[in-house]
Structures are given as structure tokens and as C-alpha cells.
Amino acid sequence: MTLPRLYAILDVGCFSSPVSKTALVEYARELAIGGVTLLQYRSKLGSASEALSHAREIRRVLNDGVTLVMNDRADLCLAADFDGIHVGQDDLSPHGARKVVGQRRIVGVSTHNLEQVLEADAGPADYIAFGPVFATASKTNPDPVVGVEGVRAARAATRKPLVTIGGITRLNARSVIEAGADSVAVISDLLSHPRASAGEFLRLMV
Ligand code: 3NM
């Protein structure tokens, strides 16, 4: 698969509670208008039924031009008719996720060190996410920062599409791409002006 340069993550935890489905969908729409073509839905706190309701509405409103990936939950990926599933080191294995979602959907996996990159490289994931590249406030208990040098090392360790994540902003995204990343995954630096920020990210990574 070929990844777009920008992989936007809609993290429900970044929205003020009670979370409004309308606000989430509007955010996703703004990202899409800004040029986002790959979007992950991430909900670490709410119920599965709430996540499914959000995901279904996002799927309904965004056209097929946006590839939608569900964080963690292979069941919700299928139920919301998403295009892929992203698993962390403590979730289903890529192999397990693949068994659930089948061959035609995308499976991505998070890694945080070279050993995990090599393990993911040998497995069935379609892409490997690696990070945190820089310090991040968007994840509880993040792994140690890997830095741009870490990205270079990960690039040398796999030929699978490489997504970098963690503290990536419009100021440092280019340096990460130049270190060999195919794509940058971003939560915070899209939040305040999603449409304009997505557009800027995409322009500076051509
Ligand atoms: N995963 P921001 S870092 C969700 O290291 C997530 O795997 C990470 O958010 C990892 O763009 C991270 O705001 C948070 O830093 C990314």
C-alpha cells in the first residue's frame, strides 16, 4: 500500500465532554476538506456502543475518498465498515487482527523500538507505526522518545510503509520525512484549525 504523507488521528479524548457526535463528524469533515485521505478514529475512554455510533456516522458522512482506520477494535472496524484496524503492542496481534478483518482490509501496528519494528516487519501488518518521535502529551505513559535518528534506524530495518508518530507538528514534519518516514500521524497539531493545518502539513511534505 502507498500511504499519504499525512495520517490524521481523531482522538475522542481531545474533545470536551460530553462528547458531541456532531462536533466529531464536523472535525472529520474539516480534515477531509483540508486534504486528509487517511484518518484514524481513536477512543480510549468511551463505551464501545458510543464509539460505534461515532464511527458509523463518520463513515456515512465522509465519502470513499477517505480511508478510515479504527484504533484497537477489530470488531468495531467491521461493524462500522471501516477500511482498516490499527493495533498497539497490548492489543490483538497483527496476525489476530488480520484473522478478524480479513485480507482486504488494512492492518497497522504500533512499535516503539527496533526489536518491535523487526517483529512487525516479519508479520502480516500492512504498515508499521513507530514512535514517539518527539515528546507527546496526547498519550498516557508514552514510550521513550526515539528521535529523528530512531526514525532513520527504523527505516533501515523495514521496507514496509513506515508511519511516524508522537509530537509531530508542522515545524518538524519535514525532518521526519527526510529521515525516511512515509507518513506522519498527528493528533494535536491538527486540533485548532483542522482544515488549514492539514493543508499546511500536506504542502510542506510534498
Ligand atoms: N501513539 P500527538 S504517540 C497515539 O508512540 C500515539 O505510538 C504514540 O499525538 C506512539 O500528535 C501518540 O499529539 C500520540 O503527539 C500522538
Residues whose N, C-alpha, C, O or C-beta is under 5 A from the ligand:
A	BS01	3NM	S110 T111 G131 P132 A135 T136 A137 S138 K139 I165 G166 G167 I168 A185 V186 I187 S188
